[in-house]
Amino acid sequence: MHPLLLRSVTTYDVPYRTTPTLDEWTAVTTDEIEKLISSALFKTCHCQLDPAPTWLVKDMRGLLSPFISLLFNKSLETGCFPSEFKKALVRPLLKKRGLDANQLKNFRPVSNLSFLSKLLQRVVQSRLQSYLDRCDLMPATQSAYHKFHSTETAVTKLCNDMLLLVLRW
């Protein structure tokens, strides 16, 4: 590099921060599985890919939860999401009422996943969220995927900040 260019280069002191790593997942318990199954809604959780109806899984959750927790723990331990859980039924859904159903652009695809796939996603999401919260890795102003934060709270904060800015002016 040219000597004159070397003099104009500014160096910055970047602080080093060690970020904890997520080395292992907390084991899934049968009680946790039973609670997840109990909290599931009947109509929104049924999929034709499910080997048994959701209502039956709910009724038999006491017997099924040890096997489901074993499956989920093995999935977390190996880092493999079961291939059957990756399948979805995709159906076209009209974007808005009153749109022309003969126009393909008026539809959006909706994926219907199996019940167990949704349960495993909720297990992973809860563990990942607790890790991010515990290690303080979520930005304070993050709205999406943050409990008790939504677009409403983001807009409220933005309006409040703008109002404070105007008042200070």
DSSP file (Angstrom, degrees, kcal/mol; ACC not computed):
  #  RESIDUE AA STRUCTURE BP1 BP2  ACC     N-H-->O    O-->H-N    N-H-->O    O-->H-N    TCO  KAPPA ALPHA  PHI   PSI    X-CA   Y-CA   Z-CA
    1    1 A M              0   0    0      0, 0.0     5,-0.0     0, 0.0     0, 0.0   0.000 360.0 360.0 360.0 148.3    0.0    0.0    0.0
    2    2 A H    >>  -     0   0    0      1,-0.1     4,-1.5     2,-0.0     3,-0.6  -0.396 360.0-125.3 -66.1 139.2    1.2    3.5   -0.7
    3    3 A P  H 3> S+     0   0    0      0, 0.0     4,-1.2     0, 0.0    -1,-0.1   0.820 109.1  54.8 -58.5 -33.9    2.8    5.3    2.4
    4    4 A L  H 3> S+     0   0    0      1,-0.2     4,-0.9     2,-0.2     3,-0.1   0.864 106.6  51.0 -69.1 -34.0    0.4    8.3    2.1
    5    5 A L  H <> S+     0   0    0     -3,-0.6     4,-0.7     1,-0.2     3,-0.3   0.847 103.2  59.5 -70.5 -32.7   -2.6    6.0    2.3
    6    6 A L  H >< S+     0   0    0     -4,-1.5     3,-0.6     1,-0.2    -1,-0.2   0.862 102.1  53.5 -63.5 -35.4   -1.3    4.3    5.3
    7    7 A R  H 3< S+     0   0    0     -4,-1.2    -1,-0.2     1,-0.2    -2,-0.2   0.808 106.8  51.9 -70.2 -28.7   -1.2    7.5    7.3
    8    8 A S  H 3< S+     0   0    0     -4,-0.9     2,-0.5    -3,-0.3    -1,-0.2   0.571  84.0 103.9 -87.4  -7.2   -4.9    8.3    6.5
    9    9 A V    <<  -     0   0    0     -4,-0.7     2,-0.5    -3,-0.6    -3,-0.0  -0.624  61.6-150.9 -77.9 125.7   -6.1    4.9    7.7
   10   10 A T        -     0   0    0     -2,-0.5     2,-0.4     2,-0.0    -2,-0.1  -0.820   4.8-146.2 -98.0 132.4   -7.8    5.2   11.1
   11   11 A T        -     0   0    0     -2,-0.5     2,-0.4     2,-0.0    -2,-0.0  -0.775   9.9-150.6 -97.7 144.4   -7.8    2.2   13.3
   12   12 A Y        -     0   0    0     -2,-0.4     2,-1.1     2,-0.0    -2,-0.0  -0.910  14.3-130.6-115.7 140.5  -10.7    1.5   15.6
   13   13 A D        -     0   0    0     -2,-0.4    -2,-0.0     2,-0.0     0, 0.0  -0.779  27.6-165.2 -89.4 101.7  -10.5   -0.3   19.0
   14   14 A V        -     0   0    0     -2,-1.1     2,-0.1     1,-0.0    -2,-0.0  -0.785  19.3-126.0 -92.2 120.9  -13.3   -2.9   18.7
   15   15 A P        -     0   0    0      0, 0.0     2,-0.5     0, 0.0    -1,-0.0  -0.399  20.4-126.8 -67.9 141.5  -14.2   -4.3   22.1
   16   16 A Y        -     0   0    0     -2,-0.1     2,-0.5     2,-0.0     0, 0.0  -0.756  28.2-175.7 -90.1 129.3  -14.1   -8.1   22.3
   17   17 A R        -     0   0    0     -2,-0.5     2,-0.6     2,-0.0     0, 0.0  -0.988  18.9-141.1-129.6 125.2  -17.2   -9.8   23.5
   18   18 A T        -     0   0    0     -2,-0.5    -2,-0.0     1,-0.0     0, 0.0  -0.740  15.8-154.4 -85.2 123.8  -17.5  -13.5   24.1
   19   19 A T        -     0   0    0     -2,-0.6    -2,-0.0   118,-0.0   116,-0.0  -0.869  19.3-121.7 -99.3 125.6  -20.9  -14.8   23.1
   20   20 A P        -     0   0    0      0, 0.0     2,-0.3     0, 0.0   115,-0.0  -0.311  27.7-133.7 -62.6 148.5  -22.1  -17.9   24.9
   21   21 A T        -     0   0    0      1,-0.0     2,-1.2     0, 0.0     3,-0.2  -0.749  10.8-121.8-105.3 154.0  -22.8  -20.8   22.6
   22   22 A L        +     0   0    0     -2,-0.3     3,-0.1     1,-0.2   106,-0.0  -0.780  41.6 164.1 -93.1  94.6  -25.8  -23.1   22.7
   23   23 A D        +     0   0    0     -2,-1.2     2,-0.3     1,-0.2    -1,-0.2   0.822  60.3   8.3 -85.4 -33.9  -24.1  -26.4   23.1
   24   24 A E        -     0   0    0     -3,-0.2     2,-0.3     0, 0.0    -1,-0.2  -0.989  69.4-119.5-149.5 157.1  -27.0  -28.6   24.2
   25   25 A W        -     0   0    0     -2,-0.3     2,-0.2    48,-0.1     3,-0.1  -0.676  33.1-107.5 -96.2 148.1  -30.7  -28.4   24.5
   26   26 A T        -     0   0    0     -2,-0.3   101,-0.1     1,-0.1    -1,-0.1  -0.556  48.1-101.4 -69.7 136.7  -32.7  -28.9   27.7
   27   27 A A        -     0   0    0     -2,-0.2     2,-0.4     1,-0.1    -1,-0.1  -0.267  31.0-119.1 -63.4 145.6  -34.5  -32.2   27.7
   28   28 A V        -     0   0    0     41,-0.3     2,-0.2    -3,-0.1    45,-0.1  -0.717  29.8-148.2 -84.9 131.6  -38.1  -32.3   26.9
   29   29 A T     >  -     0   0    0     -2,-0.4     4,-1.9     1,-0.1     5,-0.1  -0.627  21.2-121.5 -99.9 160.0  -40.3  -33.7   29.7
   30   30 A T  H  > S+     0   0    0     -2,-0.2     4,-2.5     1,-0.2     5,-0.2   0.867 114.9  55.4 -65.7 -35.3  -43.5  -35.7   29.5
   31   31 A D  H  > S+     0   0    0      2,-0.2     4,-2.3     1,-0.2    -1,-0.2   0.906 106.5  50.7 -62.9 -40.9  -45.3  -33.0   31.5
   32   32 A E  H  > S+     0   0    0      2,-0.2     4,-2.4     1,-0.2    -1,-0.2   0.913 110.8  48.4 -62.4 -43.3  -44.2  -30.4   29.0
   33   33 A I  H  X S+     0   0    0     -4,-1.9     4,-2.7     2,-0.2     5,-0.2   0.916 110.1  51.8 -64.0 -43.1  -45.5  -32.5   26.1
   34   34 A E  H  X S+     0   0    0     -4,-2.5     4,-2.5     1,-0.2    -2,-0.2   0.908 110.9  47.9 -60.3 -42.0  -48.8  -33.0   27.9
   35   35 A K  H  X S+     0   0    0     -4,-2.3     4,-2.1     2,-0.2    -1,-0.2   0.907 111.7  50.0 -65.5 -41.7  -49.2  -29.2   28.5
   36   36 A L  H  X S+     0   0    0     -4,-2.4     4,-0.7     2,-0.2    -2,-0.2   0.917 113.1  45.9 -62.6 -43.3  -48.4  -28.5   24.9
   37   37 A I  H >< S+     0   0    0     -4,-2.7     3,-0.8     1,-0.2    -2,-0.2   0.916 112.2  51.4 -65.7 -42.6  -50.9  -31.0   23.6
   38   38 A S  H 3< S+     0   0    0     -4,-2.5    -1,-0.2     1,-0.2    -2,-0.2   0.862 109.1  50.5 -62.4 -36.3  -53.5  -29.7   26.1
   39   39 A S  H 3< S+     0   0    0     -4,-2.1    -1,-0.2    -5,-0.1    -2,-0.2   0.592  88.1 106.7 -80.9  -9.4  -53.1  -26.1   25.0
   40   40 A A  S << S-     0   0    0     -3,-0.8     2,-0.3    -4,-0.7    -3,-0.0  -0.408  72.5-122.1 -71.3 145.1  -53.4  -27.0   21.3
   41   41 A L     >  -     0   0    0      1,-0.1     4,-0.9    -2,-0.1    -1,-0.1  -0.690  12.5-137.6 -87.6 140.2  -56.6  -26.0   19.5
   42   42 A F  H  > S+     0   0    0     -2,-0.3     4,-0.6     1,-0.2     3,-0.5   0.957  96.6  39.5 -61.3 -55.2  -58.7  -28.8   17.9
   43   43 A K  H  4 S+     0   0    0      1,-0.2     3,-0.4     2,-0.2    -1,-0.2   0.833 116.9  46.9 -72.1 -33.6  -59.7  -27.1   14.6
   44   44 A T  H  4 S+     0   0    0      1,-0.2    -1,-0.2     3,-0.0    -2,-0.2   0.627 110.7  52.4 -84.8 -12.1  -56.4  -25.3   13.8
   45   45 A C  H  < S+     0   0    0     -4,-0.9     2,-0.3    -3,-0.5    -1,-0.2   0.500  80.4 105.6-103.7  -4.0  -54.1  -28.3   14.5
   46   46 A H     <  +     0   0    0     -4,-0.6     2,-0.3    -3,-0.4    67,-0.0  -0.592  41.2 172.3 -83.8 138.7  -55.6  -31.0   12.4
   47   47 A C    >   -     0   0    0     -2,-0.3     3,-1.6     1,-0.1    68,-0.1  -0.991  41.6-126.6-141.3 146.0  -53.9  -32.0    9.2
   48   48 A Q  T 3  S+     0   0    0     -2,-0.3    66,-0.1     1,-0.3    -1,-0.1   0.696 109.1  66.0 -65.8 -17.3  -54.5  -34.8    6.8
   49   49 A L  T 3  S+     0   0    0     63,-0.1    -1,-0.3    38,-0.1    65,-0.1   0.660  78.4 102.9 -76.9 -15.9  -50.8  -35.8    7.2
   50   50 A D    <   -     0   0    0     -3,-1.6     4,-0.0     1,-0.1    -4,-0.0  -0.479  68.1-145.7 -70.1 133.8  -51.5  -36.7   10.9
   51   51 A P  S    S+     0   0    0      0, 0.0    -1,-0.1     0, 0.0    -3,-0.0   0.751  86.9  27.4 -71.1 -21.8  -51.7  -40.5   11.4
   52   52 A A  S    S-     0   0    0      2,-0.0     5,-0.0     0, 0.0    -3,-0.0  -0.981  95.9 -96.9-137.0 148.7  -54.3  -39.9   14.2
   53   53 A P    >>  -     0   0    0      0, 0.0     4,-1.8     0, 0.0     3,-0.6  -0.302  33.1-119.6 -63.5 149.7  -56.9  -37.1   14.7
   54   54 A T  H 3> S+     0   0    0      1,-0.2     4,-2.7     2,-0.2     5,-0.2   0.869 112.1  58.6 -59.2 -39.6  -55.8  -34.3   17.1
   55   55 A W  H 3> S+     0   0    0      1,-0.2     4,-2.2     2,-0.2    -1,-0.2   0.864 106.6  48.9 -60.4 -35.1  -58.7  -35.0   19.5
   56   56 A L  H <> S+     0   0    0     -3,-0.6     4,-2.1     2,-0.2    -1,-0.2   0.897 110.1  50.1 -71.9 -40.2  -57.5  -38.6   19.9
   57   57 A V  H  < S+     0   0    0     -4,-1.8    -2,-0.2     2,-0.2     7,-0.2   0.901 111.7  50.1 -62.8 -39.9  -53.9  -37.5   20.6
   58   58 A K  H >< S+     0   0    0     -4,-2.7     3,-1.1     1,-0.2     4,-0.2   0.928 111.8  46.9 -63.5 -44.8  -55.4  -35.0   23.2
   59   59 A D  H 3< S+     0   0    0     -4,-2.2     3,-0.3     1,-0.2    -1,-0.2   0.840 120.0  39.2 -65.9 -32.5  -57.4  -37.8   24.8
   60   60 A M  T >X S+     0   0    0     -4,-2.1     4,-2.4     1,-0.2     3,-0.9   0.149  78.2 118.2-103.7  18.1  -54.5  -40.2   24.9
   61   61 A R  H <> S+     0   0    0     -3,-1.1     4,-2.6     1,-0.3    -1,-0.2   0.814  70.2  60.0 -58.6 -32.9  -51.8  -37.6   25.8
   62   62 A G  H 34 S+     0   0    0     -3,-0.3    -1,-0.3    -4,-0.2    -2,-0.1   0.876 113.6  36.5 -62.4 -37.8  -50.9  -39.4   29.0
   63   63 A L  H <4 S+     0   0    0     -3,-0.9     4,-0.4     1,-0.1    -2,-0.2   0.828 122.6  43.8 -81.9 -34.1  -50.0  -42.5   27.2
   64   64 A L  H >X S+     0   0    0     -4,-2.4     4,-2.4    -7,-0.2     3,-0.6   0.770  92.9  78.7 -84.9 -27.3  -48.4  -40.8   24.2
   65   65 A S  H 3X S+     0   0    0     -4,-2.6     4,-2.7    -5,-0.2     5,-0.2   0.824  89.5  54.4 -59.5 -36.0  -46.3  -38.1   25.9
   66   66 A P  H 3> S+     0   0    0      0, 0.0     4,-1.8     0, 0.0    -1,-0.2   0.911 113.3  43.5 -62.8 -38.0  -43.4  -40.4   27.0
   67   67 A F  H <> S+     0   0    0     -3,-0.6     4,-2.2    -4,-0.4    -2,-0.2   0.889 114.7  48.6 -72.4 -39.2  -43.0  -41.5   23.4
   68   68 A I  H  X S+     0   0    0     -4,-2.4     4,-2.7     2,-0.2     5,-0.2   0.915 111.7  49.4 -66.5 -42.9  -43.3  -38.0   21.9
   69   69 A S  H  X S+     0   0    0     -4,-2.7     4,-2.6    -5,-0.2   -41,-0.3   0.885 110.2  51.5 -64.8 -37.0  -40.8  -36.6   24.4
   70   70 A L  H  X S+     0   0    0     -4,-1.8     4,-2.1    -5,-0.2    -2,-0.2   0.925 111.7  47.0 -62.4 -45.2  -38.4  -39.4   23.6
   71   71 A L  H  X S+     0   0    0     -4,-2.2     4,-2.0     2,-0.2    -2,-0.2   0.924 114.2  46.9 -61.4 -46.2  -38.7  -38.6   19.9
   72   72 A F  H  X S+     0   0    0     -4,-2.7     4,-2.5     2,-0.2    -2,-0.2   0.899 111.2  51.0 -65.7 -41.1  -38.3  -34.9   20.5
   73   73 A N  H  X S+     0   0    0     -4,-2.6     4,-2.6     1,-0.2    -1,-0.2   0.893 110.3  49.7 -63.6 -39.3  -35.3  -35.4   22.7
   74   74 A K  H  X S+     0   0    0     -4,-2.1     4,-2.3     2,-0.2     6,-0.3   0.889 110.3  51.0 -65.8 -38.8  -33.6  -37.6   20.1
   75   75 A S  H  X>S+     0   0    0     -4,-2.0     4,-1.6     2,-0.2     5,-1.0   0.919 113.6  43.9 -63.7 -44.6  -34.3  -35.0   17.5
   76   76 A L  H  <5S+     0   0    0     -4,-2.5    -2,-0.2     2,-0.2    -1,-0.2   0.893 113.9  51.2 -67.0 -40.2  -32.7  -32.2   19.6
   77   77 A E  H  <5S+     0   0    0     -4,-2.6    -2,-0.2     1,-0.2    -1,-0.2   0.892 119.1  34.7 -65.0 -41.7  -29.8  -34.5   20.6
   78   78 A T  H  <5S-     0   0    0     -4,-2.3    -1,-0.2     2,-0.2    -2,-0.2   0.654 102.0-127.0 -89.4 -16.7  -29.0  -35.4   17.0
   79   79 A G  T  <5 +     0   0    0     -4,-1.6     2,-0.5     1,-0.3    -3,-0.2   0.708  65.8 132.5  76.3  19.1  -29.9  -32.1   15.4
   80   80 A C      < -     0   0    0     -5,-1.0    -1,-0.3    -6,-0.3    -2,-0.2  -0.917  49.1-151.4-110.9 125.4  -32.2  -33.8   12.9
   81   81 A F        -     0   0    0     -2,-0.5     5,-0.1    -3,-0.1    -9,-0.0  -0.842  40.2-103.9 -89.1 121.3  -35.7  -32.7   12.2
   82   82 A P    >>  -     0   0    0      0, 0.0     3,-1.3     0, 0.0     4,-0.5  -0.158  21.8-132.8 -52.0 134.3  -37.7  -35.8   11.2
   83   83 A S  G >4 S+     0   0    0      1,-0.3     3,-1.1     2,-0.2     4,-0.3   0.817 105.4  60.4 -61.2 -31.5  -38.2  -35.8    7.4
   84   84 A E  G >4 S+     0   0    0      1,-0.3     3,-0.9     2,-0.2    -1,-0.3   0.811  99.6  57.4 -64.9 -27.8  -41.9  -36.7    7.9
   85   85 A F  G <4 S+     0   0    0     -3,-1.3    -1,-0.3     1,-0.2    -2,-0.2   0.629  96.1  64.7 -76.7 -13.0  -42.3  -33.4    9.8
   86   86 A K  G << S+     0   0    0     -3,-1.1     2,-0.3    -4,-0.5    -1,-0.2   0.537  82.6  97.2 -86.2  -7.9  -41.0  -31.4    6.8
   87   87 A K    <   +     0   0    0     -3,-0.9    27,-0.6    -4,-0.3     2,-0.3  -0.594  51.0 176.4 -85.1 144.0  -44.0  -32.4    4.7
   88   88 A A  E     -A  113   0A   0     -2,-0.3     2,-0.6    25,-0.1    25,-0.2  -0.987  32.9-124.5-143.7 151.7  -46.9  -30.0    4.3
   89   89 A L  E     -A  112   0A   0     23,-2.2    23,-2.5    -2,-0.3     2,-0.6  -0.892  30.8-156.6 -94.1 121.2  -50.1  -29.8    2.4
   90   90 A V  E     +A  111   0A   0     -2,-0.6    21,-0.2    21,-0.2    -2,-0.0  -0.880  15.4 177.2-105.4 124.4  -50.1  -26.6    0.5
   91   91 A R  E     -A  110   0A   0     19,-2.6    19,-2.5    -2,-0.6     2,-0.3  -0.945  30.7-115.5-125.5 145.6  -53.5  -25.2   -0.5
   92   92 A P  E     -A  109   0A   0      0, 0.0     2,-0.4     0, 0.0    15,-0.0  -0.626  30.9-168.3 -78.7 138.0  -54.3  -21.9   -2.3
   93   93 A L  E     -A  108   0A   0     15,-2.5    15,-2.4    -2,-0.3     2,-0.1  -0.995  27.9-111.7-128.2 131.7  -56.3  -19.4   -0.2
   94   94 A L  E     -A  107   0A   0     -2,-0.4    13,-0.3    13,-0.2     3,-0.1  -0.408  22.9-140.4 -61.9 130.1  -58.0  -16.4   -1.6
   95   95 A K  S    S+     0   0    0     11,-3.1     2,-0.3     1,-0.2    -1,-0.1   0.912  79.3   3.5 -61.5 -45.8  -56.2  -13.3   -0.3
   96   96 A K  S >  S-     0   0    0     10,-0.4     3,-1.5    -3,-0.0    -1,-0.2  -0.982  84.2 -97.6-141.0 150.9  -59.3  -11.2    0.3
   97   97 A R  T 3  S+     0   0    0     -2,-0.3     3,-0.1     1,-0.2    -2,-0.0  -0.404 107.7  29.8 -63.4 141.5  -63.0  -11.8    0.0
   98   98 A G  T 3  S+     0   0    0      1,-0.3    -1,-0.2    -2,-0.1     2,-0.1   0.302  85.6 131.1  92.5 -10.6  -64.5  -10.6   -3.2
   99   99 A L  S <  S-     0   0    0     -3,-1.5     2,-0.4     1,-0.1    -1,-0.3  -0.432  72.7 -90.8 -74.1 153.6  -61.3  -11.1   -5.3
  100  100 A D    >   -     0   0    0      1,-0.2     3,-1.3    -2,-0.1     6,-0.3  -0.502  30.9-157.1 -67.7 117.2  -61.7  -12.9   -8.6
  101  101 A A  T 3  S+     0   0    0     -2,-0.4    -1,-0.2     1,-0.3    -2,-0.0   0.564  88.9  66.8 -74.0  -8.4  -61.2  -16.6   -8.0
  102  102 A N  T 3  S+     0   0    0      4,-0.0     2,-0.6     3,-0.0    -1,-0.3   0.565  85.2  82.8 -86.9  -9.4  -60.2  -17.1  -11.6
  103  103 A Q    X   -     0   0    0     -3,-1.3     3,-1.5     1,-0.1     4,-0.1  -0.861  66.9-155.9 -98.7 118.9  -57.0  -15.0  -11.2
  104  104 A L  G >  S+     0   0    0     -2,-0.6     3,-1.8     1,-0.3    -1,-0.1   0.812  90.8  67.1 -62.5 -30.1  -54.1  -17.0   -9.8
  105  105 A K  G 3  S+     0   0    0      1,-0.3    -1,-0.3    -3,-0.1    -3,-0.0   0.669  89.7  66.4 -66.3 -14.7  -52.5  -13.8   -8.5
  106  106 A N  G <  S+     0   0    0     -3,-1.5   -11,-3.1    -6,-0.3   -10,-0.4   0.379  92.5  77.9 -87.1   4.6  -55.4  -13.4   -6.0
  107  107 A F  E <   -A   94   0A   0     -3,-1.8   -13,-0.2   -13,-0.3    -6,-0.0  -0.814  59.2-162.0-113.4 153.9  -54.4  -16.5   -4.1
  108  108 A R  E     -A   93   0A   0    -15,-2.4   -15,-2.5    -2,-0.3     2,-0.3  -0.977  28.5-110.1-128.4 147.9  -51.6  -17.2   -1.6
  109  109 A P  E     -A   92   0A   0      0, 0.0     2,-0.5     0, 0.0   -19,-0.1  -0.568  27.9-163.9 -79.2 138.8  -50.2  -20.6   -0.6
  110  110 A V  E     -A   91   0A   0    -19,-2.5   -19,-2.6    -2,-0.3     2,-0.5  -0.988   8.2-147.9-123.2 124.2  -51.1  -21.9    2.9
  111  111 A S  E     -A   90   0A   0     -2,-0.5     2,-0.6   -21,-0.2   -21,-0.2  -0.781   4.2-159.2 -95.0 131.2  -49.0  -24.7    4.3
  112  112 A N  E     -A   89   0A   0    -23,-2.5   -23,-2.2    -2,-0.5     2,-0.2  -0.942  15.6-166.9-110.7 112.5  -50.7  -27.2    6.7
  113  113 A L  E     -A   88   0A   0     -2,-0.6   -25,-0.1   -25,-0.2   -63,-0.1  -0.566  27.9 -91.3 -97.7 160.5  -48.1  -29.1    8.8
  114  114 A S     >  -     0   0    0    -27,-0.6     4,-1.9    -2,-0.2     5,-0.2  -0.287  34.4-115.1 -67.9 156.4  -48.6  -32.1   11.0
  115  115 A F  H  > S+     0   0    0      1,-0.2     4,-2.0     2,-0.2     5,-0.1   0.906 115.4  48.9 -59.0 -46.8  -49.5  -31.7   14.6
  116  116 A L  H  > S+     0   0    0      1,-0.2     4,-2.5     2,-0.2    -1,-0.2   0.851 107.1  56.6 -66.0 -33.9  -46.3  -33.3   15.9
  117  117 A S  H  > S+     0   0    0      1,-0.2     4,-2.1     2,-0.2    -1,-0.2   0.919 108.2  47.3 -61.2 -43.7  -44.3  -31.0   13.6
  118  118 A K  H  X S+     0   0    0     -4,-1.9     4,-2.0     2,-0.2    -2,-0.2   0.888 110.9  52.1 -65.3 -39.4  -45.9  -27.9   15.2
  119  119 A L  H  X S+     0   0    0     -4,-2.0     4,-2.0     2,-0.2    -2,-0.2   0.928 110.0  47.8 -63.5 -44.5  -45.3  -29.3   18.7
  120  120 A L  H  X S+     0   0    0     -4,-2.5     4,-2.5     1,-0.2     5,-0.2   0.889 109.7  53.5 -64.6 -38.3  -41.6  -29.8   18.0
  121  121 A Q  H  X S+     0   0    0     -4,-2.1     4,-2.6     1,-0.2    -1,-0.2   0.902 108.7  49.6 -61.4 -40.2  -41.3  -26.3   16.5
  122  122 A R  H  X S+     0   0    0     -4,-2.0     4,-2.3     2,-0.2    -2,-0.2   0.879 109.8  51.3 -66.4 -37.5  -42.8  -24.9   19.7
  123  123 A V  H  X S+     0   0    0     -4,-2.0     4,-2.0     2,-0.2    -2,-0.2   0.949 113.6  43.6 -62.9 -49.3  -40.4  -26.9   21.9
  124  124 A V  H  X S+     0   0    0     -4,-2.5     4,-2.8     1,-0.2     5,-0.2   0.916 113.3  52.2 -63.6 -43.9  -37.4  -25.6   19.8
  125  125 A Q  H  X S+     0   0    0     -4,-2.6     4,-2.6    -5,-0.2    -1,-0.2   0.908 109.3  49.0 -60.9 -42.8  -38.7  -22.0   19.8
  126  126 A S  H  X S+     0   0    0     -4,-2.3     4,-2.1     2,-0.2    -1,-0.2   0.898 114.3  45.3 -66.1 -39.1  -39.2  -21.9   23.6
  127  127 A R  H  X S+     0   0    0     -4,-2.0     4,-2.0     2,-0.2    -2,-0.2   0.902 114.4  47.8 -70.4 -40.7  -35.7  -23.2   24.2
  128  128 A L  H  X S+     0   0    0     -4,-2.8     4,-2.4     2,-0.2    -2,-0.2   0.907 112.1  50.2 -65.6 -41.3  -34.1  -20.9   21.7
  129  129 A Q  H  X S+     0   0    0     -4,-2.6     4,-2.4    -5,-0.2    -2,-0.2   0.911 110.0  49.3 -64.3 -42.6  -36.0  -17.9   23.1
  130  130 A S  H  X S+     0   0    0     -4,-2.1     4,-2.8     2,-0.2    -1,-0.2   0.877 111.1  50.9 -66.0 -35.8  -35.0  -18.7   26.7
  131  131 A Y  H  X S+     0   0    0     -4,-2.0     4,-2.3     2,-0.2    -2,-0.2   0.940 111.4  47.2 -63.4 -47.3  -31.3  -19.0   25.5
  132  132 A L  H  <>S+     0   0    0     -4,-2.4     5,-2.9     1,-0.2     6,-0.6   0.892 116.2  44.7 -62.8 -39.9  -31.5  -15.6   23.8
  133  133 A D  H ><5S+     0   0    0     -4,-2.4     3,-1.1     3,-0.2    -2,-0.2   0.923 112.8  50.5 -69.3 -44.8  -33.1  -14.0   26.8
  134  134 A R  H 3<5S+     0   0    0     -4,-2.8    -2,-0.2     1,-0.3    -1,-0.2   0.868 115.7  41.9 -61.7 -38.7  -30.7  -15.6   29.3
  135  135 A C  T 3<5S-     0   0    0     -4,-2.3    -1,-0.3    -5,-0.2    -2,-0.2   0.338 109.9-122.3 -92.7   6.5  -27.7  -14.5   27.3
  136  136 A D  T < 5 +     0   0    0     -3,-1.1    -3,-0.2    -4,-0.1    -4,-0.1   0.908  66.6 139.0  54.3  47.8  -29.1  -11.1   26.7
  137  137 A L      < +     0   0    0     -5,-2.9    -4,-0.2    -6,-0.2    -1,-0.1   0.439  39.6  91.8-101.1  -2.4  -28.8  -11.5   22.9
  138  138 A M  S    S-     0   0    0     -6,-0.6     8,-0.0    -9,-0.1     2,-0.0  -0.820  82.0-118.3 -94.6 128.5  -32.2  -10.0   22.0
  139  139 A P    >   -     0   0    0      0, 0.0     3,-1.7     0, 0.0    -2,-0.1  -0.349  20.2-124.3 -61.3 144.3  -32.1   -6.2   21.2
  140  140 A A  T 3  S+     0   0    0      1,-0.3    -2,-0.0     3,-0.0     0, 0.0   0.810 111.2  49.5 -61.2 -30.3  -34.3   -4.2   23.6
  141  141 A T  T 3  S+     0   0    0      8,-0.0    -1,-0.3    16,-0.0     2,-0.2   0.338  80.1 125.5 -93.3   7.7  -36.2   -2.7   20.7
  142  142 A Q    <   +     0   0    0     -3,-1.7    -4,-0.0     1,-0.2     3,-0.0  -0.492  29.7 173.0 -66.4 129.8  -36.9   -6.1   19.0
  143  143 A S    >   +     0   0    0     -2,-0.2     3,-1.0     6,-0.1     6,-0.2   0.802  52.3  75.7-105.9 -45.9  -40.6   -6.6   18.4
  144  144 A A  T 3  S+     0   0    0      1,-0.2     6,-0.1     6,-0.1     3,-0.1  -0.427 108.4   7.5 -71.4 143.4  -41.0   -9.7   16.4
  145  145 A Y  T 3  S+     0   0    0      1,-0.2     2,-0.4     4,-0.1    -1,-0.2   0.794 101.2 119.1  59.5  32.2  -40.5  -13.1   18.2
  146  146 A H  S X  S-     0   0    0     -3,-1.0     3,-1.9     3,-0.4    -1,-0.2  -0.988  70.5-112.9-131.6 121.1  -40.4  -11.3   21.6
  147  147 A K  T 3  S+     0   0    0     -2,-0.4     3,-0.1     1,-0.3    -3,-0.0  -0.240  99.7   9.0 -58.1 137.0  -42.9  -12.0   24.3
  148  148 A F  T 3  S+     0   0    0      1,-0.2     2,-0.4     0, 0.0    -1,-0.3   0.642 108.2 106.8  65.4  18.7  -45.2   -9.1   25.1
  149  149 A H    <   +     0   0    0     -3,-1.9    -3,-0.4    -6,-0.2     2,-0.3  -0.983  38.9 150.2-124.2 138.6  -43.9   -7.2   22.1
  150  150 A S     >  -     0   0    0     -2,-0.4     4,-2.0    -3,-0.1     5,-0.1  -0.839  63.4 -82.2-148.8-176.2  -45.9   -6.7   18.9
  151  151 A T  H  > S+     0   0    0     -2,-0.3     4,-2.6     1,-0.2     5,-0.2   0.844 127.4  58.4 -64.4 -30.9  -46.3   -4.2   16.0
  152  152 A E  H  > S+     0   0    0      2,-0.2     4,-2.4     1,-0.2    -1,-0.2   0.929 107.3  44.3 -64.0 -44.9  -48.6   -2.3   18.4
  153  153 A T  H  > S+     0   0    0      2,-0.2     4,-2.3     1,-0.2    -1,-0.2   0.860 113.2  52.4 -68.8 -33.0  -45.9   -1.9   21.0
  154  154 A A  H  X S+     0   0    0     -4,-2.0     4,-2.3     2,-0.2    -2,-0.2   0.922 112.3  44.5 -66.6 -43.5  -43.3   -1.0   18.2
  155  155 A V  H  X S+     0   0    0     -4,-2.6     4,-2.8     2,-0.2     5,-0.2   0.888 112.3  52.8 -67.7 -39.2  -45.7    1.7   16.8
  156  156 A T  H  X S+     0   0    0     -4,-2.4     4,-2.4    -5,-0.2    -2,-0.2   0.919 110.8  46.9 -62.0 -43.7  -46.5    3.0   20.3
  157  157 A K  H  X S+     0   0    0     -4,-2.3     4,-2.9     2,-0.2    -2,-0.2   0.919 112.3  50.2 -63.6 -43.6  -42.7    3.3   21.1
  158  158 A L  H  X S+     0   0    0     -4,-2.3     4,-2.4     2,-0.2    -2,-0.2   0.927 112.3  46.4 -61.2 -46.1  -42.1    5.1   17.8
  159  159 A C  H  X S+     0   0    0     -4,-2.8     4,-2.5     2,-0.2    -1,-0.2   0.909 113.2  50.0 -62.8 -41.8  -45.0    7.6   18.4
  160  160 A N  H  X S+     0   0    0     -4,-2.4     4,-2.5    -5,-0.2    -2,-0.2   0.923 111.0  48.6 -62.4 -45.2  -43.7    8.2   21.9
  161  161 A D  H  X S+     0   0    0     -4,-2.9     4,-2.0     1,-0.2    -2,-0.2   0.896 112.7  48.3 -62.4 -40.6  -40.2    8.8   20.7
  162  162 A M  H  X S+     0   0    0     -4,-2.4     4,-2.3     2,-0.2    -1,-0.2   0.896 111.1  50.6 -66.8 -39.8  -41.4   11.2   18.0
  163  163 A L  H  X S+     0   0    0     -4,-2.5     4,-2.3     2,-0.2    -2,-0.2   0.914 110.8  48.6 -64.3 -42.9  -43.6   13.1   20.5
  164  164 A L  H  X S+     0   0    0     -4,-2.5     4,-1.9     2,-0.2    -1,-0.2   0.878 110.7  51.9 -62.8 -38.3  -40.6   13.4   22.9
  165  165 A L  H  X S+     0   0    0     -4,-2.0     4,-1.1     2,-0.2    -2,-0.2   0.911 110.8  46.9 -64.8 -43.5  -38.4   14.7   20.1
  166  166 A V  H  < S+     0   0    0     -4,-2.3     3,-0.2     1,-0.2    -2,-0.2   0.897 111.3  51.6 -66.2 -40.3  -41.0   17.3   19.1
  167  167 A L  H  < S+     0   0    0     -4,-2.3    -1,-0.2     1,-0.2    -2,-0.2   0.849 109.3  50.4 -66.3 -34.0  -41.4   18.4   22.8
  168  168 A R  H  <        0   0    0     -4,-1.9    -1,-0.2     1,-0.2    -2,-0.2   0.747 360.0 360.0 -74.2 -23.1  -37.7   18.8   23.1
  169  169 A W     <        0   0    0     -4,-1.1    -1,-0.2    -3,-0.2    -2,-0.2   0.479 360.0 360.0 -71.5 360.0  -37.5   20.9   20.0
